[in-house]
Amino acid sequence: MSAPNLKEIEWAIQELEQEESSEKRYTLLAALYTCRNEMLGLSAAQPQTAAYAEAAAGAEDALGQYGDSDFLRTVAGRPPSKAWMVMDELMDTLRVVNPRAYDGVMRKLRKI
């Protein structure tokens, strides 16, 4: 079996971008974007505006997998890097204000 060429990867990306939102679809798209970027010699992934917009819309579907708390509804579709920065600030504050709660959260995270 021969390695896929750039044209085949682009075709597969276009096909997947037209399909209905699903976790499997996003996983395949991520792999294809990575392969394409490696083939093009790009060091960082380029923004995929259409795929990102669909991912934000699909975030509501994925929300049911984790729960529907006020927090999860608020972060659904937001950039994860920015949400983690806010959570990091919160954890720094929690460490000072309530060390016991902070230690409990850290213990739970280490067990994951």
Sequence and secondary structure as in RCSB ss.txt:
>XXXX:A:sequence
MSAPNLKEIEWAIQELEQEESSEKRYTLLAALYTCRNEMLGLSAAQPQTAAYAEAAAGAEDALGQYGDSDFLRTV
AGRPPSKAWMVMDELMDTLRVVNPRAYDGVMRKLRKI
>XXXX:A:secstr
     HHHHHHHHHHHHHS   HHHHHHHHHHHHHHHHHHT SS    HHHHHHHHHHHHHHHHHH   HHHHHH
TTS HHHHHHHHHHHHHHHHHH HHHHHHHHHHHHH 
